[in-house]
Every structure is written in structure tokens, then in C-alpha cells.
Amino acid sequence: MNAHITSRSFLALVGVVVLWASAFPAIRVGVDGLGVAALSFLRLAIAAVALMVVAPFLGVRRPRSRDLPLIALAGATGMTAYQVLLNWGEVHVSAGTASMLISVAPVFSVLLGRTFLSEPVTRRVVIGSGVAIGGSVIVAFAGGSTGFSAGALVVLAAAVVQGVYHVVSKPLLRRYSGVEVATYAMVAGTVFALPLLPATLRAVASAPTGALISVAYLGLLPSALGFVIWGYAVARLPLSVSTAALYLVPPVTLVVSFVWLSEVPHLLEVAGGAVIIIGVLLINRRSPAITPEQSAPPTAEHHVDSATGSAGARTAASHGRATACDAPQSPSVQGHTS
């Protein structure tokens, strides 16, 4: 592999991790000044416009009419519902806590894939799912002063709809690139978020400058740019490298949140986050006897915007494509993405 190409790919991967990790504290800033509805609509709309502007240069094709129902479902779940739930949850929980809870999304992807796509579930996946869910319970209890945090439950609901998005987008990723799916879903998500427009207009009229800068950053960088450079990185780096990088999103979020917002996580939250990552590692660990070409891709976003999920990243990487997890994905993009 060309050393120059490799260094650029690693740089892109580092950029994705930083962008999707920074989305969580940026949400805290944006939601404080704009509210849940306005932040959700504006982030989706800004990202959708940005992706449509660059779409001709990225070879994004028009979707087939037969795929529109799936695209609509992907947009409604992985974009509209995910953004609203995550933003709502971050009204009540810290950015670091939200990032750790969102990282459990691959568990729901696996469970939904087993239920609706009849995908096989191994003993290791069952154990990993149990471990990750146990870690999320620890984080949720750590975030509440009198027990289970209601805000944590809302963020977990965001992880569930992200899991739905991964399952819905899996058949689309067989026919389109990850950037194409992200663009289609982002536009569809913006359409479904149109009922939030009146509240958005009222909020923007009195929003502080910091909140407006924050939502512009979220839409242009973690959501739009994050998906593009994620696709560039996963097409050029080994699957194991690109997947492993996504495990860095929660710890990097903790660092960014500390520097930006002076958030100090509870020790119990950090422990729970570590348990979640261990569980997701177990879920995503491939058998050494099976090559990626011999095995079916795992359940599909880390994200990513963001912010978007590790399982989505692996499906995309196995196709040389990006997902819309903000990260997420999301960052994913899907990051999830975030």
C-alpha cells in the first residue's frame, strides 16, 4: 500500500473520530441555546444541503423508485428520530454519558437483525450483547442522582432507532455507496423534520451566537464532512483498523467535553463505558478462521455523525463504503454517528 495514501487515510480516520466525538459537546451547546426541535431540524437541513451540493462531485446517483420506502424509513429513524431523541437526552445527561450510551447501538442492530433479517447470532454475540447492555445500565444509574436517569433512557432510545437504521440501510448498502445512502437518508430525515420548522424559526430569532455556530458546525462537519471522509478512509484502510478507531469516540468525547465544557465524568460512568466497549468488541470480533469474503457482513451506523455505531462501520467497510451513523454517526456519521 502506498505510504502517502496510507498516511492520508489515517489522517482522515483521525479526523472522523475527532469530528464525531466533538459532536456530543457541540449538541450540549446547541440545545441549550436553540432547544431540541430547532437543533434537530437545523442540523439535518444544513447537512442535507451540504451533501446535495457535493453529491455531483461524489458520483451520487438518483435513487430507484422501488427503494424510496426504505430510504424514507431510514431517514425517519436514523436521522429524524435519532436527532430528536439524542438532543432531548442531552438536555439531561452530559455529552460524555451520551456518547457512551450511544455506543451500545450495535447491540440493538444485532438483535433487530436477528428478528427481522434472520441473521445468525452466536454465543459470543449473545454474551457481548449482555455485557454491553449491562454497561449501559451502569452508565444510566451513574448519571442519575436518585437512580436510573430518565435522560439516559432517552439516549438509549436514540441508540435503538439507530439500530433500526442500521438494519433498514443494510439492503440499501448492497445497491448504493455509503455516501449515497447518507445523502438520501439525510434529505428524507429533513423532510420528516419539517413539522419542527415553526419552532425552529421562533428559536433562531432569539438564539445566542454560540448556539448558531454550534449547529452550523454540527451540520457541516460531523454530519456532512464526517460521512465523506469516513468513506474515503474505510475504502483504503484494513477493516480492523477502521472499526477499531470507532471505539475511540467515547474516550475522545470525554476529553473534548472536559476541555470544552469542563465536564468531569463520574468514575462509575467511565467504568460502565469501558464495559460497553468490551461488549461491543465481543459482538464485532470475527472468527480467525473466517475471512471477510467468506462471511456475510455483520449487522449494519458512529455516525456516526455521528455521529454514528461500530456494526454499521463494519458493514460499510466490508463494502468499501461509509454509513450514516453519526456517528454519529454518526459519527455515524453515524456518526452516527452522534
Secondary structure as UniProt FT lines:
FT   HELIX           3..34
FT   HELIX           36..54
FT   HELIX           55..58
FT   HELIX           65..67
FT   HELIX           68..74
FT   HELIX           75..81
FT   HELIX           82..89
FT   TURN            90..92
FT   HELIX           95..102
FT   TURN            103..104
FT   HELIX           105..116
FT   HELIX           123..142
FT   TURN            145..146
FT   HELIX           150..173
FT   TURN            174..175
FT   HELIX           178..192
FT   HELIX           194..196
FT   HELIX           197..206
FT   HELIX           209..218
FT   HELIX           219..225
FT   HELIX           226..234
FT   TURN            235..236
FT   HELIX           239..246
FT   TURN            247..248
FT   HELIX           249..261
FT   HELIX           267..284
FT   TURN            288..289
FT   TURN            292..294
FT   HELIX           310..318
FT   TURN            319..320
FT   STRAND          334..335
//
